[in-house]
């Protein structure tokens, strides 16, 4: 197969105009080298410009062996956003799926995990995608929302810390890191809570956090503790939503659940952003 080239690969397909892209990123974290990230883009009909949602994936517990098998998902969520007039980009970070480069979004072994630095390194890839997509004619560069799931939610908080130009809101779905078994966190829950609290000292961006009652990665007590640590330092509106149980593990509500589970809360949040 020929080496991928930056930009779209093939024609848009279906009512949501699904299209594979190769998004080039070049950030201070990558130095002079450019990496192409496997990305799927959805958008409404028409020329736009549309507000943009960047959806940031998580990481499997057995990440060492499974990350190259990952590919962009979130079809149900993407369709929900497109129906409401948003373009959507779902990139795979370096070292994940078919994206170029090596994994660069995790700092420290399990016993010494540094969640604060991991979140900010993780964010560098997403900031690179944001910068590239803001240059596309169908995107409103001043109306970008970052959605993160699980480890991607922690990365979304890393994005918020430095508040890139044009990012107006953060959607944290079941965000966190280091869960290697139910109730078990690398380095201990207290370290994760403290590092999430440090992320709250960054630049202010309105946020909504959503966690299911039966999340087996980040249980309600831990999720609320992270939220309170973050909110103690945050300078922007931040809302916590307790979602109902979903299937056998509510951690995957955003990836597998019907959007009616979370859509009303997210829709209200997005409507509030448009008023500001």
N, C-alpha and C positions, 0 to 999 in steps of 0.2 A: 504494500500500500504506500502511495506517495506520502511524503511528509505533509502534515496539515499546514494550511496557510491561515493567517489572521483573518477574522471576519466570518461571515456566514458560509456554511457548507451545504449547498442544495437549496431547493425552493421551500417556502413555508408550506405546511401541511395542515389540513383540517380547519375547523371553525375557530380554533385558538391560534392558528398560524404557527404551530410548533415548528421550530427550526434549530438545527444544530449550528453552533458557532464555536470558533476557537478564539478565545479572548486573550490578547497579549497583555501581560502585566510587567511593569518595570517600576519597582518601588525602591526606596532606600534599603529595604531588607534584602532585595535581590541583587543589589549592585548594578553593574552595567548589563548583566545578562537579561534577556527577555524570555519569559516562559509563556507557553500557550496553555490555557486552561480549557478543558472540555466543558462546554456550557450549553444549556438549552434555553432558548428564548421563546416566549409566548407574547402575543400582543393582540389588541383588538383590531377590528377592521378600520381602515383609514390611515391617514398619514400622521396623526398625532399633532403636536407632541403629547405623549401620555406620561402621567406620573409612573415611576418605576419602583418595583419591589425586587430587591435582591434577596433570594432565599439561600440560606447558608446551612449546609448539611451538618449532621453529627458525625460521630465516629463509633464504629462497633467496638464492643468490649475486647474482642480479639483482634485489635487493630493491626497488629504486626502481619497477620496472614490474610486479612479480608479487605483492606482498603483498595487494592487494585481491582477487586471485583465489583466495587461500587460504581454506580452511574447515576446521573441526575434522576430524581424521583419527584415527588410532590405534585403529581398531576392534578389531584382533586383540589388542592390549595391553589395551584396556578390557575385553574379554571375559574375558581371563585373570584380571584383578583381580576382576571381578564373581563369577566362579566360585569365588573364594576369600573371598567375603564382604565385598568392598570396594565402596563407592560410588565413582564416578569422575566428575570434572568436567574438561572440556577446553575452556578459554576461549581465545579469540583476543584478543591484547593490543590496546590502542588502535592504530588505524590499520591493522589487519590484518583481512582478511575483511570482514564486515559490522559489525564493532565500531565504535563511535563514536570520535571524536577523531583525533588525528594521531599518527604514530609518535613515541615518546618513549623508546625503549629503546636508543639508540645515541648515543654522545658522541664528537665529533671526526671529521674526515674520515679517509680511509684512511691518510694518512701520519702522522696524529697521534691515532690511535684511543686512547681512554681506556677500557680494558676494565674496570677497577675501578669507575669511576663508572657506566659503561653497565650493568654487572651490577646495581648497587644501584637505578638508576632503573627498569630492567627489572623488578626484584623488586617495585616498588611496585604494579604492576597485579596481580601474583599474590597479594600480601598482601591487597589489596582483595577478591579473589575468595575467598581463604581466610576472611576475616572474615565475608563474606556467607554462605558455605556453612555455616560453623560455627553459624549461627543457624537452620538448617533442622532440623526435628524428626527426620529420618532420618539425621542425621550425628552421630557422636561427636566433639564439638569438641576433645577432648583426644587424638585419635589421627589426626593428619593427616600424610600422606607427600607430598612434592613430588618429582615426576619431571620432569626436563627433558631435552630432546633438542637437541643442537647448540647454537645460540645460547640455546635454552631451558635447556640444562644450565648454561651460564654464569649465566643468571638464577637458576637454582636455588641456585647458590653465593651469589648475592646475597641470596636469601631466608635462607639459612643464616647469613649474616653477622650479621643482626639477630635471628635466632631468634624468630619470632612465636610467641605463646602457642599451644600445642597441636601444633606441628610436631615430630614425633618422629624423622623420617628423611628423607634425601635420596637420590634415585636419579639419578645423572648418567650419561646415555647419550650418549657421543660429544660431550661438552660442549666448547665453545670459541667462538671468534669470529674474524672477520676473514679467513677463508679465501676468497680470490678466484680461486684456481686451485690444483691440486694442488701442495703444497710452498710455496705463497705465502701469507703472512699480512700483513694491513695493519699497517704500523708495524714489522714484523719479529716473528719468533717469540719473541725475547728479551723484547720488551715484553709480549706475551701471557702468557708464563711468569711474569714478575715481577708482573703485576697479579693473576693467579690466586693467586700466593703471598700477596699482600696480603689477598685474600679469606679466606685461611686464618686470619687473626688474629681473626676474628669469634667469635661465640658458638658453643659446641660442640654440634653435632648429628651423630649417627652417619650415615655415608655409605657408599655403594658406587658406584664408578666402573666403567663398562663400555665398552670400545672394541674394535672388530673389527680383526683383523690387516690387512685390506685397506681400512681407512678412508682415503679419498682427500681428506678435509678435514683431519683431524688424525691423521697417521700415528703408528704406535706410539712412535717415539722422542720425538715432541713430546708425545703423550698422557702418557707416563711422566714426562717432564720437568715438565709441569704438575702432575702428581700429587705428585712429590717436593717441588716448591716449596710446594704447598699443605700437604702433610703435615708439612713442617718447622715450620709454625706452628700446626697444628690441635691442638685439645685434646679431640677425641672420636675414637672408633674410625673408621677409614676404610680401606676395602678396594679394591684394584684388581683387576679381572677382565679378562684377555685373552680376548676372544671369537674364535671361528674366523672365517675369511673367509666373507662372505656375498655371493652374487651378484657383480655387477661392482663394487660399492662398499659395503663393510660399514658405511659411515656411516649407512645406512638400515636397519640390522638391526631396530631397534625399530619402525619404521613399516611395514616390509614383510615382515620375517622371521617364521617360525613361532616362537611363544613358547617352544618347547622349547629353542631356542638359548640363551636367557637366563634362562628360568624357574627352573631349579634354583638358580642363584646368587642370584637375587632372592628366591626363596622362603626360602632359608636365612637371608638378611639380614633379611627380615620376621619370621621366627620368632624371631630373636635380639632384635628390638625388643620383641616381646610378652613376652619373659622379663624384660626390664628394668623 
